[in-house]
Amino acid sequence: MDGVHASSGPGPAGTPPGGGGFEIRVGGKISDTFKSAFDELTVVLRPAETVLLGAGLDQSALYAILDRIQALGLELLEVRRLPGPAGDAG
């Protein structure tokens, strides 16, 4: 997706470029092999979890990502919708 990039730095998990989207947290740090399964997302590694950020995802894309998380045996901790740009009621 345009405007979304992979990052392994420990920076804060903010709103992805382009406004609203989803923040998905999984337990533990995922390996580089698993990171490649989420190329369309920004990947932020934290000490006890991995944060996956996606901008412009529709529900079918979100469910596909959740299916991948389950298929890889990752522990899903949280899924959260991020606020869109100011004035976006969506």
Secondary structure by P-SEA (a helix, b strand, c coil): cccbbbbccccccccccccbbbbbbbcccccaaaaaacccccccccccbbbbbbccccaaaaaaaaaaaaaacccccccccccccccccc
